[in-house]
Amino acid sequence: MSAWTEWPAPAKLNLFLRITGRRADGYHELQTVFRLLDWGDTVRLRVREDGRIVRHGESVPGVAEVDDLVVRAARLLQSHANCPLGADIVVEKRIPAGGGFGGGSSDAATVLRALDRLWGLDLDEDVLAALGLRLGADVPVFVRGRSAWAEGVGEKLHPVELPPAWYVLADPGVHVPTAALFGDPDLTRNAPPAKIADFVAGSVLDNAFEPVLRRREPAVQAAFDALAQVGRPRLTGTGSGCFVEFPDRGSAESALARLPRGLRAWLAAGVDHSPLVAALARPVAVEP
């Protein structure tokens, strides 16, 4: 076995999220902007010569190894490339599960990109993104590593350059299954399509799941009430995570200091290019 290597798995925000229709296969047509963050999980990998994929610890408590996205990602890549090598995998979690910050998807994307490098496969980014889509709709944006305007089920990505911003993030600590949210009768499923110009102008900030989660979960409503004291709170993705955007770090730090102590909240900066892409461009740093 080789030495351990470390790779970033950044979180994301959905700066807005609309459902514009439903496809014949039952999947919903979405529009969103993915904003990558400079904060997230860390994935540690070690190449094995025996072909085994071994998870050490639990990426998400209660999720069996066979169902873990990082294990599935490694095995999918291994099978696609007919690679005889294996890997040990450890995920150091910081991104809360069920918050809509993309933790599981980002971890899986990091495994795909980093093992492609460590195993010497040199697969095309489009191939890796297609493999990622088989694992989840959010995985391709992390594979490509650029903040993006997204449509379809989230896989049609158009890179965007966004203004610098800092975010106060909050985790209410509740998790509602995505299927239950999509099945909620109050969910708006036929919103008019937004245009990039509308988003840039600041007139598109809505999330279709916000009113549903605020009604269903008192903890989410309480987080919104707290965040409303320092700015305009928004929901990210289909999770319970909330955020407020600020133009600079000082403003974000000042807002964070004014929030109630009982609210789990922290800071992160928005980035247009993933820390993972930067790590992949450097020589591999190994641990003893």
PyMOL commands that set and color helices and strands:
alter all, ss='L'
color gray80, all
select helices_A, chain A and resi 65-67+69-81+103-118+125-135+139-144+178-182+196-200+210-216+218-227+249-257+275-281
alter helices_A, ss='H'
color red, helices_A
select strands_A, chain A and resi 5-22+28-48+53-55+86-92+148-152+156-159+166-170+234-235+242-246+265-271
alter strands_A, ss='S'
color yellow, strands_A
deselect
rebuild
show_as cartoon
